[in-house]
């Protein structure tokens, strides 16, 4: 969900109530290649979600099929997983797919990406790309003892008002909130001209700052919002994606995205110089993006997968460590 669209849609959202039965526990059996090259597994997951399943509009069978696929991948990796179901707009149902990886600390970090899409295009960039990087990272780290425990969440119904992330955040207890050192959001990673990482202002921007340090050390082409628009100070972004409900709870966030903050209204909405926005248009297909931007998808998935993996391997928030 991006900016101008999301803010309008959220005005029409009703309260959330529990729902049971929207997702079958029977997982999709497709297995990606396990020969690891940064970004390769992410690409396969992204392609499967977009081209094999197709548009994953909130509340549809395609969205439910995507949820089954994602849970099946977590189970294949040997991660404990669960489905968190919810209703929205009083009549429509969706779900979050949640998996847990124990770390060295009882403190946890949440890593999330929404798996639903709009009906136009097939949602390669927005947001099969984010789910692909999430699943690849979970695969790579499954046998590595990370500094913090990790909660991986594939959010449902993001495109209709951040429904999945709002529901998850609202169900967190005060103890869970205190135990969560941060939330990393992955949204629209494939198509934009430039790769970015954002975070809070001040000391709570430690996720962004550590990510930028890793990018500098590894020569990754990742930067942050330059702050050309005074409404979005340097290093930050707006509250239009799944990081927002966690930020509202006082949980520091990091946010990976590919777009272009130096064109259009300087708000990150225009992703590319060549074609403007890709998300929420008929251009959000793998065939279009690869034809118009050869090599970009592979480069972005590789870069973001490398960055996220190292960030989770070496995350250091000493004030909350145990």
N, C-alpha and C positions, 0 to 999 in steps of 0.2 A: 504494500500500500504506500502510496506516495502523496505527500503534501495535500494539494488542493482537493484531490478526490477524497482522501481519507477524512478530512475535517468535515466535509459535507455529510458523508455517510454516517459518521458517528452521531450526528444529531438525531438520527432516526432509530438508534439502537434501544432496545428494551432491556429489562433486567434479565439476568442469567439464572437458570434453575437447573438442578442436576437432571441428567437424562441417561437412560440405560438402554443399550442395545443397538447403537448406531454403527458399530464396527465389529465385524466378525473377528474372532481370534485366529482364524485360519490364515496364515501368512502366504503371500505370493512367494513362489519358489525360485524366481530368477536369482542367479548368483553372478556377481561381477567377476571380472578377472582379478585374481589375487596377486598377480605380478606387479609389485608396487613401483610406480614412478610417479613423483609428485604430480597430482592433478588427474592422473589416468583413471583411478577409481571414481573420483568425483565426476568426471566426464561421463562415465558409463551410467552412474546413478541418475545424473541430470538427464541424459538422453532417454533412459527408460521412463522416467516420470513424465517427460514432455512428449516423446514420440510414441511410446507404447501405451501409456495411459491417456495422455492428451490433456486438454483443459481440465483443471481440478477445481471447479467452482464450488464454493462453500455449500455444504448441504446436499451435494449430489453423490451419485454412486461412484463417479470418478474420484472424488475426494476421499471417499471411504476406501476405494481400492488403493489409493496412494498411501493411506494410513496403514493398511495391511502390509503393503510392500515395505514400508519403513520399519514397522515392528518386526517383520520377518528378517530384515537385515540385522537389527539389533540382536535378535535371538540367535541368528547364525554366528554372530561374533561372540556369543556367550555372555552378553550383558543382560542383567535383570531389566525387564521392561514391563510397561503397563500402559493401558489406554485410559485417559481421563476424559470422560464424555461430558458434554454440556449442551444445553439448549440456548439459543439466542433468538431475538425477535419473537419470542413466545411460541414459535411454531417450528423453527428450523434447528437441526441438530448438527453438531460437528464434534471433533475430538482432538485432544493433544496426545501425541505419542511420546512417552517419557522413558528414558533409560538411565541407569545409574552405574557409575564406575567408581569404585573405592580408591582413594588416594592415601598418601602418607598422613594427611591431616583429616580430622573430622569436619573441618571447615570445607565449604563447597563453593564451586563456581558453576553457574548455569551457562550453557551454550545453546542458543536457540536459532531456529530458522523456520519460517512458515512454509507449508507445503501446498497450500491452496493457491489458486490463480484466478484471474478474471476470465471471462468467456472468450475474449478476443486473443488471437494467437494461441500458443500452447504453454506459455509461462516458462520458457527456457531460462531467461534471465531472471524473471520475477515469479517464482523464486526456486525453480528446480536447481539452479546453480548453488544457492545457499545450502539447500538440503544435501546436494552432492558433496560439498566441502565438509559439512557436518559429519556425514557418514564416512567419508574417507578418513577424517581425523579420528573418529571413534575407532575405526579399524586399525590405524597405525598405533594408537595409544593403548589398545586393549590389554596388552601385556606389559606395559610400562608403568611403574609406580610414580604417578604424578604428585606434585607437592600438595595439591588439594583434590578432594573428591570432585567428580564432575557429574552434573546432571545434564544430559542431552535432552532437548525438547524440540520436537517437530510440532509447530503450532498450527492448528486448524483455524479457518475462518478469519484470517488476518485482513483479507481484502474487504470485509464488511464491518470494519470497526475494531480491529485488533481484538477480536472476540476471544481467541484461544489464550493469548498472553494475558489479557485482562483477567480471564477466569483463573488461570494458574496463579497469578500474583495475588488475587483476592483470596485464594484458598490457603495461602501460606500463613503459618502461625508466626507470632512475634519471635519465637525461638528460631524458626527456620530463616526468617529475615535476618536476624542477628548472626546466624551461622553462615550466611551467604556473603562472600567477599566481593562478588561482582557478577554481572551478566554480560555475555558477549553475544551480540546479535549479528546474524549473517543474512544480508538481503540484497539481491540484485548484484551479483558479482561478475557477470559474464560480459556485458555489452558496453559499459561506459568507457569514455576515453581514458580516464585515469583511475587508479586504485587508491582508496582512502581508508583511514581508520580514524574514528572519532571517539570522544569520551567527555566526561564531565569537566567543568572548570576546576581549578585548584588541585588540591591533593587527591581528590576523588577521580582525577583523570589519569591515575597510575596505569590503567590497562592500556590506554592509548599511548602513553609515554613509553611503556615497556615494549609495546608493539613497534613503535617507531625506532627504538634502539635496536631491536632485532632486525628490522628492515635495513637499517644503516649498516649493521655488521655484516649482513648476508647480501648486501647490494640488491635488495628487492625494491622495485619501483613503486613504493607505497608512500604516500604523503598524507597530510591532513587538510581539512578545510582551511584555506588561507585567510578567512575572515573578511573577505571583500564586502560582504553584506552585513551591516551592523546588527541585523536581527539574529544573525547566527555567528557568534564570536569565533575567532580562530580556534580550531581544535574541536569544536562542538558540532552539533547538528540539531535538527528539529525533532519534535516528539511525534513523528508520524509512522513509526514502525514498532516492532515488538520489544524494543528496549524501554519504551516509554512507561508501561505500567510498573516495571521494576525500578526505574528512576524515581517514579512517584512514591515508591515505598522506601526511598533512601538508599537503595542498592546502587553502587557505582556501576557504570556501564562502559563497555567498549562496543564499537559498531563497525563492521567491515562492509564496504560498499564500493561499487564502481560507477562513477558518474562524471560530471564536469561542473565544478563550481565557478568557472571563469566565463561562462557564456549565459545567454538568456537573462533571466532576472537575478542571476548570481545567488540562486537558492538551491542549486543542485538538482533542479527538476529536469533541465535539458541535459540529457546524458552525453550526447555526441554532437560534434560540430557538423558532421556529415549528414545525419538523419534526425537530429533532435532527440526526442524521447523514443525509446524502444519499448519499455514497459507499458502495459495496458494498450498496446496497439497490435495490429496484424503483423508487425515486424518482429514480434517476440517469438521467433522460431529459430531453430538451430540452422536451418538452411539459409535463411536471410542473413543472420549474424555472421556466419562463416564466409558467405560470399562477399559481403560488404566489408568485413574486417578480418581478413585471413590471418589465422594464428592467434587472434586476440583471446578467444575462449580458452584455448589450451594454456596460454601464458597466464591469464588471470586465475584460472583454477589452480595451476601449479603454484603461483605466488601466494595466493590466499591459503592454500592447504599447508604450504611450508610455514607461513607466518603463524597460523593458528596452532599448528602442532607444536612449534617451538615455544609459543606463548604459554600454552598449557603445560609444557614440560618444565618450564623455567619460571613460571609465575612466582612473584615474591611480594607478598604484602605482610611485612614483618609485624605490623601492629596488630594483626589478627591471626597470626600463625600460632599453631599449637605444636 
